[in-house]
C-alpha cells in the first residue's frame, strides 16, 4: 500500500505529476480527485493516493479514455470490482470509432487541399450583396444548393 504521508497543494501536486494546476482543479471539480480540506485555510490538500489517481488519469487519457470512462473505472475499483473488462470493452469500441473519424478527417483534409488548389488563381472578392465569400461559394463540393423559394 502506498504511503499517504505526503500532503500536496494544487500546484505541488501538479508539479509532482507533471500536469497543470488547472488540470488538477478540473479533475477535482469533475469528481475524479477528492482532496481533503485544510481546516485552517480551506485549501484543498491532496495525498499520495491522489497523486496515484492523477498519474492514472494522465495515462488513461493518453490511451483515449474520456473522463467519464475514467470515473466509471474508479467506481468499479471503489466497489472492489475489476475494471479490466470495462477497459477492454471501451477500447474495443473506440478503435472502429477512431477509424471512422480518421476516414472523415482524411476526407476533410482532401477537400481542404482541393479547395486551396481551386482558389490559388482566384482573387479575394468583396461581398456584393449576392455573395458572402466567393471562394467558398465557388468550391465544387458535390452538394446541390437549397431552394430559396
Secondary structure, DSSP 8 states (H G I E B T S, - for coil): -------B-HHHHHHHHTS-HHHHHHHHHHTS---EE-TTT--EEB-HHHHHHHHHHHHHHHTT--HHHHHHHHHHHHTT---HHHHHHHHHHHHHHHHHHHHHHHHHHHHHHHHHHHHTT-------SS-S-HHHHH---S-------
